[in-house]
Amino acid sequence: MKYVEGQEYLKTKTKDELVIAYQTEYMEWKRTGVLQDGTIRTLFEILSKDDEGVSIVYAEKMFNERLAELFYRENQFDFTMEEILQLMIDGYRVTHRYFTDNEYIYMEAQNIFDESGYDFGTVNEEFWIHKLNNEKFQNGWLIYSE
């Protein structure tokens, strides 16, 4: 029931409101470790009502999934390189318009892997420096779904 309440609460927020919450609340929380009052804290309070065992990570995941869903619906291939790097840090698998249907990458312990487990190294290694500087890969990213 609380999960449904949390989803309903997030559905009342526009994409712009969630983007602002991401920029002002989420990024500040990740930088300082302090979650300010706002959308994410309200979502956490809804989810943890009558259950103090609910982790803030649960609210974080719901918030990020809703924001990603709204971006996906607006334009399937509209994430930038910078955005997908953060999404991979948050645990998402991502794909690109130039990848085949079953190709994706993900991050684990700061290294980037493909769907077969090949380790491309960190973002600072030659392969990713090339991708980061390649205009074709600046946009066109999508959260991978099977």
C-alpha positions in Angstrom: 0.0 0.0 0.0 2.8 2.4 0.9 4.5 1.6 -2.4 1.3 2.6 -4.3 1.1 5.8 -2.2 4.7 6.6 -3.1 4.0 6.0 -6.8 0.9 8.1 -6.7 2.8 10.9 -5.0 5.5 10.8 -7.7 2.9 10.9 -10.4 1.6 14.3 -9.1 5.1 15.7 -9.9 5.9 17.0 -13.4 9.1 16.1 -15.1 10.3 19.7 -14.5 9.6 19.4 -10.8 11.5 16.2 -10.6 14.4 17.6 -12.5 14.6 20.5 -10.1 14.4 18.1 -7.1 17.2 16.1 -8.7 19.3 19.1 -9.2 18.7 20.8 -5.8 17.9 17.9 -3.4 19.4 14.7 -4.9 22.7 16.1 -6.0 23.1 18.0 -2.7 22.3 14.9 -0.8 24.9 12.9 -2.7 27.5 15.7 -2.2 26.9 16.3 1.6 25.0 13.2 2.9 22.2 15.5 4.1 18.8 15.1 2.6 16.9 18.4 2.7 13.1 18.7 3.0 11.5 18.3 -0.4 10.2 15.7 -2.8 12.6 12.9 -1.9 12.2 13.3 1.8 8.4 13.4 1.4 8.5 10.2 -0.6 10.7 8.6 2.1 8.2 9.7 4.8 5.3 8.1 2.8 7.2 4.9 2.4 8.4 4.7 6.0 5.1 5.6 7.6 4.4 3.0 10.3 7.6 1.1 9.3 10.9 2.6 10.5 12.8 -0.3 8.8 12.4 1.2 5.3 15.7 2.3 3.9 16.1 5.7 2.3 17.6 3.8 -0.7 14.1 2.6 -1.5 12.8 6.1 -1.9 16.0 7.0 -3.9 15.4 4.2 -6.3 11.7 5.0 -6.7 12.5 8.7 -7.3 15.2 7.9 -9.9 13.0 5.3 -11.7 10.2 7.8 -12.0 12.5 10.5 -13.3 14.0 8.1 -15.8 10.6 6.9 -16.9 9.5 10.4 -17.7 12.6 11.1 -19.7 12.2 7.8 -21.5 8.6 8.6 -22.5 9.5 12.0 -23.7 12.3 10.8 -25.9 13.6 7.3 -25.9 17.1 8.3 -26.7 17.6 11.6 -24.9 20.1 10.9 -22.1 23.5 12.5 -22.4 26.8 10.9 -21.6 26.9 12.8 -18.3 23.5 11.6 -17.3 24.1 8.0 -18.1 27.3 8.0 -16.1 25.3 9.0 -13.1 22.6 6.4 -14.0 25.2 3.7 -14.1 26.6 4.8 -10.7 23.0 4.5 -9.5 22.9 0.9 -10.7 21.2 1.1 -14.1 22.2 -0.7 -17.2 22.3 1.6 -20.2 22.3 1.2 -24.0 22.9 3.6 -26.9 21.1 4.0 -30.3 24.2 2.5 -32.0 24.1 -0.6 -29.9 22.2 -3.7 -31.0 19.0 -4.7 -29.1 20.8 -6.9 -26.6 23.9 -4.7 -26.0 24.2 -2.7 -22.8 26.8 -1.4 -20.4 26.8 -1.1 -16.6 29.1 0.0 -13.8 30.4 -2.0 -11.0 33.0 -0.8 -8.5 33.8 2.1 -10.8 34.6 -0.1 -13.8 32.3 -0.3 -16.9 31.3 -3.7 -18.2 29.3 -4.9 -21.2 26.5 -7.4 -21.2 29.0 -10.3 -21.6 31.0 -9.1 -18.6 33.9 -7.6 -20.6 35.7 -5.0 -18.4 36.3 -1.7 -20.2 38.0 -0.2 -17.2 37.1 3.1 -15.5 35.7 6.3 -17.1 39.3 7.7 -17.0 40.8 5.0 -19.2 41.5 5.3 -22.9 38.4 3.6 -24.2 36.0 6.0 -22.3 38.1 9.1 -22.9 37.6 8.4 -26.6 33.8 7.9 -26.1 33.5 11.0 -23.9 35.1 13.0 -26.7 33.2 11.4 -29.5 30.3 13.6 -30.6 28.3 10.5 -31.7 28.1 9.3 -28.1 27.3 12.6 -26.3 23.5 11.9 -26.7 21.4 9.0 -27.7 21.5 7.0 -24.5 18.7 5.0 -22.9 18.1 2.9 -19.8 18.3 -0.7 -20.9 15.3 -2.9 -20.5 15.0 -6.5 -21.6 
